[in-house]
Amino acid sequence: MTERKNINRGFKKLRVWQDAVSLYILSCKVFADFPFHLKKVVANGLREYLNYLNIALGSCGEFHSCYESFRQAEQISDKQYEELDQIHYKVENGLINLIRSLQKKLRNGEWQETFELE
């Protein structure tokens, strides 16, 4: 597969994004037979992006509650729970750190909303 790179696709380098994809893949495998749909949201600009990240962080908390409930109801194994929880914890902390970093850039005026293509 050809790797296409440009300034708009740089998010793929973020560790938190890569971990979130790993969590998504594992979730699909663990919950393949569960009846629910996963949706994605698109954001533009730093304030909108921060809003999206905060929503993602809230969803992350809800997901933790979800798979915790599944474990307690014995719908998933302890091993599946542990696999999900390890990646989830990594994603959750990655989101928290990314939000803090971007909020700091916004407060300090270090973020440019536009970019120039050379």
C-alpha positions in Angstrom: 0.0 0.0 0.0 1.3 3.4 -0.9 1.8 5.7 2.1 0.4 9.2 1.3 1.8 12.0 3.5 1.0 15.6 3.7 0.5 18.2 6.4 -3.2 17.2 6.9 -2.3 13.6 7.7 0.3 14.3 10.4 -2.1 13.1 13.1 -1.2 9.5 12.2 2.2 10.1 13.8 0.6 10.8 17.2 1.1 7.9 19.6 -2.3 8.5 21.1 -3.9 8.1 17.7 -2.0 4.9 17.0 -3.0 3.5 20.4 -6.6 4.5 19.8 -6.6 2.6 16.6 -5.1 -0.5 18.4 -7.9 -0.1 21.0 -10.5 0.1 18.2 -9.2 -3.1 16.5 -9.1 -5.0 19.8 -12.6 -3.8 20.7 -14.0 -4.9 17.4 -12.6 -8.4 18.0 -13.8 -8.6 21.6 -17.2 -7.2 21.0 -17.8 -8.4 17.4 -21.1 -10.0 18.3 -22.4 -7.1 20.4 -25.1 -4.9 18.7 -23.7 -1.4 18.6 -22.2 1.0 16.1 -19.1 3.1 16.3 -19.0 6.6 14.7 -16.3 9.1 14.1 -16.3 12.8 14.4 -14.4 15.3 12.3 -13.1 18.6 13.8 -11.6 21.8 12.3 -9.5 24.4 14.2 -7.9 24.1 17.6 -10.9 25.0 19.7 -13.1 22.5 17.7 -10.3 19.9 17.9 -10.1 20.4 21.7 -13.8 20.0 21.9 -13.6 16.8 19.9 -10.7 15.5 22.2 -12.8 16.3 25.3 -15.7 14.4 23.9 -13.3 11.6 23.0 -12.0 11.6 26.6 -15.6 11.4 27.9 -16.3 8.5 25.5 -13.1 6.9 26.7 -14.5 7.0 30.3 -17.8 5.6 29.1 -16.1 2.8 27.3 -14.2 1.8 30.4 -17.5 1.6 32.3 -18.8 -0.5 29.5 -16.1 -3.2 29.4 -15.9 -3.2 33.2 -19.7 -4.0 33.3 -19.1 -6.8 30.7 -16.4 -8.3 32.8 -18.5 -8.2 36.0 -21.4 -9.8 34.0 -19.0 -12.5 32.8 -19.6 -11.5 29.2 -15.9 -11.1 28.5 -13.0 -13.0 30.1 -10.5 -11.6 32.5 -7.8 -11.9 29.8 -9.9 -9.9 27.4 -10.6 -7.3 30.1 -6.9 -7.0 30.8 -6.0 -6.5 27.1 -8.7 -3.8 26.7 -7.7 -2.1 30.0 -4.0 -1.9 29.2 -4.6 -0.2 25.8 -7.5 1.9 27.2 -5.3 3.3 30.0 -2.6 4.2 27.5 -5.2 5.9 25.2 -6.9 7.7 28.1 -3.6 9.1 29.4 -2.5 10.0 25.9 -5.7 12.0 25.4 -5.3 13.8 28.7 -1.7 14.7 27.9 -2.6 15.9 24.3 -5.5 18.0 25.6 -3.2 19.6 28.3 -0.5 20.3 25.7 -2.9 21.9 23.2 -4.7 23.9 25.9 -1.3 25.3 26.9 -0.4 26.2 23.3 -3.8 27.9 23.0 -3.4 29.9 26.3 0.2 30.9 25.3 -0.7 31.9 21.8 1.7 29.3 20.3 -0.9 27.8 17.9 -1.5 29.0 14.4 -4.9 28.2 13.0 -3.6 28.4 9.4 -0.7 26.9 7.6 1.1 27.6 4.4 1.9 24.9 1.8 5.3 25.3 0.3 
